[in-house]
Amino acid sequence: MVKKLLLWLCLPLFLVSVVGCGDDDENTGQSLAVKNVYATGCKTDGQAQNREGGSMPFPGFEEYVEYTCKSDGYVFVRHVNALFNCCSEVIKVDVSQKGNDIVVIETETDNSCNCICPFDVSYEIGPLLPGKYNVKLEACGKTNSFTLDYPSGKGEVKIN
């Protein structure tokens, strides 16, 4: 009888401890945010190219991403020469995180013109905890990945 009573008292405690345990890598306890988004607008002063113009229709405008970790938990990102619709005045940036995987999606807000031109888009994402992150950037119909080491990371990634 005493054994059954102990079993019934211990069983709920055991279940609570098992159910309460999770994988710490799945969630950092923080949700990432994007702040200070800025886009230059079309950089070619009306010399936009038809959308069917090829992969890099602007000689001398190499596309790349540079990033710098800041001490406040955020990373400053600058996407240089990103090809968006020339009618877009605003570029939207969304971010999500699962464990150490971060997905950044840059989206044009107006695609009504049949032309593209290079933009510079900058923003900050965070807050991040110290560690290595796998960042996937989706923009302009392309997906590129790089590794970010926060808080010491700084780098440049060429966009293919």
C-alpha positions as YAML, in Angstrom:
chain: A
units: angstrom
residues:
- id: 1
  name: MET
  ca: [0.00, 0.00, 0.00]
- id: 2
  name: VAL
  ca: [2.83, 2.41, 0.91]
- id: 3
  name: LYS
  ca: [4.60, 1.57, -2.37]
- id: 4
  name: LYS
  ca: [1.48, 2.44, -4.39]
- id: 5
  name: LEU
  ca: [1.10, 5.72, -2.52]
- id: 6
  name: LEU
  ca: [4.73, 6.65, -3.19]
- id: 7
  name: LEU
  ca: [4.33, 5.70, -6.83]
- id: 8
  name: TRP
  ca: [1.27, 7.94, -7.22]
- id: 9
  name: LEU
  ca: [3.08, 10.83, -5.51]
- id: 10
  name: CYS
  ca: [6.32, 10.45, -7.49]
- id: 11
  name: LEU
  ca: [4.77, 9.81, -10.90]
- id: 12
  name: PRO
  ca: [3.39, 13.37, -11.36]
- id: 13
  name: LEU
  ca: [6.75, 14.86, -10.34]
- id: 14
  name: PHE
  ca: [8.55, 12.66, -12.84]
- id: 15
  name: LEU
  ca: [6.13, 13.58, -15.64]
- id: 16
  name: VAL
  ca: [6.46, 17.29, -14.92]
- id: 17
  name: SER
  ca: [10.26, 17.08, -15.01]
- id: 18
  name: VAL
  ca: [10.28, 15.12, -18.31]
- id: 19
  name: VAL
  ca: [7.71, 17.32, -20.04]
- id: 20
  name: GLY
  ca: [9.41, 20.48, -18.77]
- id: 21
  name: CYS
  ca: [12.73, 19.56, -20.36]
- id: 22
  name: GLY
  ca: [13.34, 20.79, -23.87]
- id: 23
  name: ASP
  ca: [16.10, 21.33, -26.34]
- id: 24
  name: ASP
  ca: [17.76, 24.62, -25.45]
- id: 25
  name: ASP
  ca: [18.97, 25.01, -29.06]
- id: 26
  name: GLU
  ca: [15.43, 25.30, -30.37]
- id: 27
  name: ASN
  ca: [14.78, 28.72, -28.86]
- id: 28
  name: THR
  ca: [17.10, 31.30, -27.42]
- id: 29
  name: GLY
  ca: [14.33, 32.80, -25.30]
- id: 30
  name: GLN
  ca: [14.41, 35.95, -27.44]
- id: 31
  name: SER
  ca: [12.71, 36.79, -30.67]
- id: 32
  name: LEU
  ca: [14.73, 38.52, -33.33]
- id: 33
  name: ALA
  ca: [13.69, 41.86, -34.68]
- id: 34
  name: VAL
  ca: [14.70, 44.05, -37.60]
- id: 35
  name: LYS
  ca: [15.28, 47.75, -37.01]
- id: 36
  name: ASN
  ca: [16.64, 50.79, -38.82]
- id: 37
  name: VAL
  ca: [15.80, 49.53, -42.32]
- id: 38
  name: TYR
  ca: [17.02, 51.89, -45.03]
- id: 39
  name: ALA
  ca: [17.13, 51.51, -48.82]
- id: 40
  name: THR
  ca: [18.92, 53.92, -51.15]
- id: 41
  name: GLY
  ca: [16.46, 53.68, -54.01]
- id: 42
  name: CYS
  ca: [17.55, 52.95, -57.55]
- id: 43
  name: LYS
  ca: [21.29, 53.69, -57.87]
- id: 44
  name: THR
  ca: [21.46, 53.98, -61.67]
- id: 45
  name: ASP
  ca: [19.55, 57.26, -62.16]
- id: 46
  name: GLY
  ca: [16.94, 56.01, -64.58]
- id: 47
  name: GLN
  ca: [19.19, 53.53, -66.38]
- id: 48
  name: ALA
  ca: [17.17, 50.54, -65.24]
- id: 49
  name: GLN
  ca: [17.36, 47.28, -67.18]
- id: 50
  name: ASN
  ca: [14.56, 45.11, -68.49]
- id: 51
  name: ARG
  ca: [13.90, 42.18, -66.11]
- id: 52
  name: GLU
  ca: [15.01, 39.70, -68.78]
- id: 53
  name: GLY
  ca: [18.43, 41.40, -69.00]
- id: 54
  name: GLY
  ca: [20.47, 38.59, -67.41]
- id: 55
  name: SER
  ca: [22.04, 37.85, -64.05]
- id: 56
  name: MET
  ca: [24.10, 41.04, -63.67]
- id: 57
  name: PRO
  ca: [22.98, 43.67, -66.15]
- id: 58
  name: PHE
  ca: [24.95, 46.47, -64.46]
- id: 59
  name: PRO
  ca: [28.70, 46.32, -65.11]
- id: 60
  name: GLY
  ca: [30.64, 47.55, -62.09]
- id: 61
  name: PHE
  ca: [27.79, 46.87, -59.67]
- id: 62
  name: GLU
  ca: [28.92, 43.69, -57.91]
- id: 63
  name: GLU
  ca: [26.36, 42.39, -55.41]
- id: 64
  name: TYR
  ca: [27.55, 41.53, -51.89]
- id: 65
  name: VAL
  ca: [26.58, 41.60, -48.21]
- id: 66
  name: GLU
  ca: [28.72, 43.07, -45.49]
- id: 67
  name: TYR
  ca: [27.96, 42.62, -41.81]
- id: 68
  name: THR
  ca: [29.37, 43.95, -38.56]
- id: 69
  name: CYS
  ca: [28.50, 42.76, -35.05]
- id: 70
  name: LYS
  ca: [27.66, 45.55, -32.63]
- id: 71
  name: SER
  ca: [28.08, 45.49, -28.85]
- id: 72
  name: ASP
  ca: [24.34, 45.95, -28.19]
- id: 73
  name: GLY
  ca: [23.35, 42.44, -29.38]
- id: 74
  name: TYR
  ca: [22.59, 43.55, -32.93]
- id: 75
  name: VAL
  ca: [24.30, 42.93, -36.25]
- id: 76
  name: PHE
  ca: [24.46, 45.69, -38.85]
- id: 77
  name: VAL
  ca: [23.82, 44.25, -42.35]
- id: 78
  name: ARG
  ca: [24.34, 46.09, -45.63]
- id: 79
  name: HIS
  ca: [23.21, 44.40, -48.85]
- id: 80
  name: VAL
  ca: [25.00, 46.27, -51.63]
- id: 81
  name: ASN
  ca: [23.68, 46.36, -55.21]
- id: 82
  name: ALA
  ca: [20.65, 44.19, -54.51]
- id: 83
  name: LEU
  ca: [18.56, 44.01, -57.69]
- id: 84
  name: PHE
  ca: [14.94, 44.99, -57.06]
- id: 85
  name: ASN
  ca: [12.12, 46.36, -59.16]
- id: 86
  name: CYS
  ca: [12.93, 49.96, -60.09]
- id: 87
  name: CYS
  ca: [9.49, 51.10, -58.86]
- id: 88
  name: SER
  ca: [10.09, 49.88, -55.30]
- id: 89
  name: GLU
  ca: [10.54, 52.77, -52.95]
- id: 90
  name: VAL
  ca: [10.47, 50.58, -49.83]
- id: 91
  name: ILE
  ca: [12.25, 47.28, -49.27]
- id: 92
  name: LYS
  ca: [10.70, 45.12, -46.54]
- id: 93
  name: VAL
  ca: [12.98, 42.98, -44.34]
- id: 94
  name: ASP
  ca: [11.73, 40.06, -42.23]
- id: 95
  name: VAL
  ca: [13.76, 37.81, -39.95]
- id: 96
  name: SER
  ca: [13.10, 34.53, -38.17]
- id: 97
  name: GLN
  ca: [15.18, 32.26, -35.97]
- id: 98
  name: LYS
  ca: [15.11, 28.61, -34.96]
- id: 99
  name: GLY
  ca: [18.02, 27.69, -32.73]
- id: 100
  name: ASN
  ca: [21.17, 28.98, -34.39]
- id: 101
  name: ASP
  ca: [19.58, 29.22, -37.84]
- id: 102
  name: ILE
  ca: [18.53, 32.71, -38.92]
- id: 103
  name: VAL
  ca: [16.52, 33.44, -42.08]
- id: 104
  name: VAL
  ca: [16.46, 37.00, -43.47]
- id: 105
  name: ILE
  ca: [14.01, 37.80, -46.28]
- id: 106
  name: GLU
  ca: [14.26, 41.05, -48.24]
- id: 107
  name: THR
  ca: [11.19, 41.83, -50.36]
- id: 108
  name: GLU
  ca: [10.38, 44.58, -52.83]
- id: 109
  name: THR
  ca: [7.06, 46.28, -52.07]
- id: 110
  name: ASP
  ca: [6.23, 47.35, -55.62]
- id: 111
  name: ASN
  ca: [6.93, 45.21, -58.67]
- id: 112
  name: SER
  ca: [4.70, 47.07, -61.12]
- id: 113
  name: CYS
  ca: [7.50, 48.13, -63.48]
- id: 114
  name: ASN
  ca: [9.17, 45.80, -65.97]
- id: 115
  name: CYS
  ca: [12.66, 46.83, -64.90]
- id: 116
  name: ILE
  ca: [15.25, 46.27, -62.21]
- id: 117
  name: CYS
  ca: [18.07, 48.34, -60.77]
- id: 118
  name: PRO
  ca: [20.58, 48.06, -57.92]
- id: 119
  name: PHE
  ca: [19.68, 49.23, -54.41]
- id: 120
  name: ASP
  ca: [21.69, 49.31, -51.18]
- id: 121
  name: VAL
  ca: [19.63, 47.98, -48.28]
- id: 122
  name: SER
  ca: [20.85, 48.27, -44.69]
- id: 123
  name: TYR
  ca: [19.32, 47.15, -41.39]
- id: 124
  name: GLU
  ca: [20.09, 45.72, -37.97]
- id: 125
  name: ILE
  ca: [18.95, 42.31, -36.70]
- id: 126
  name: GLY
  ca: [18.96, 41.14, -33.11]
- id: 127
  name: PRO
  ca: [19.21, 40.82, -30.24]
- id: 128
  name: LEU
  ca: [21.60, 37.89, -30.46]
- id: 129
  name: LEU
  ca: [23.30, 35.90, -27.74]
- id: 130
  name: PRO
  ca: [27.00, 35.06, -28.16]
- id: 131
  name: GLY
  ca: [27.52, 32.11, -30.52]
- id: 132
  name: LYS
  ca: [27.78, 30.94, -34.12]
- id: 133
  name: TYR
  ca: [24.77, 31.42, -36.37]
- id: 134
  name: ASN
  ca: [23.93, 30.06, -39.81]
- id: 135
  name: VAL
  ca: [22.38, 32.96, -41.73]
- id: 136
  name: LYS
  ca: [20.31, 32.41, -44.87]
- id: 137
  name: LEU
  ca: [19.55, 35.54, -46.90]
- id: 138
  name: GLU
  ca: [16.69, 35.37, -49.41]
- id: 139
  name: ALA
  ca: [16.52, 38.37, -51.73]
- id: 140
  name: CYS
  ca: [16.01, 39.17, -55.39]
- id: 141
  name: GLY
  ca: [15.14, 35.57, -56.23]
- id: 142
  name: LYS
  ca: [18.43, 34.28, -54.79]
- id: 143
  name: THR
  ca: [19.36, 32.48, -51.58]
- id: 144
  name: ASN
  ca: [22.81, 32.81, -50.04]
- id: 145
  name: SER
  ca: [24.17, 31.52, -46.73]
- id: 146
  name: PHE
  ca: [27.00, 32.46, -44.43]
- id: 147
  name: THR
  ca: [28.16, 31.84, -40.87]
- id: 148
  name: LEU
  ca: [28.12, 34.64, -38.34]
- id: 149
  name: ASP
  ca: [30.12, 34.51, -35.10]
- id: 150
  name: TYR
  ca: [28.53, 36.90, -32.62]
- id: 151
  name: PRO
  ca: [29.88, 39.15, -31.06]
- id: 152
  name: SER
  ca: [33.22, 39.08, -32.87]
- id: 153
  name: GLY
  ca: [32.02, 38.61, -36.44]
- id: 154
  name: LYS
  ca: [32.62, 40.96, -39.32]
- id: 155
  name: GLY
  ca: [32.71, 40.06, -42.96]
- id: 156
  name: GLU
  ca: [31.69, 40.35, -46.57]
- id: 157
  name: VAL
  ca: [29.90, 37.74, -48.66]
- id: 158
  name: LYS
  ca: [29.73, 37.87, -52.45]
- id: 159
  name: ILE
  ca: [26.25, 37.17, -53.81]
- id: 160
  name: ASN
  ca: [26.19, 34.72, -56.72]
...
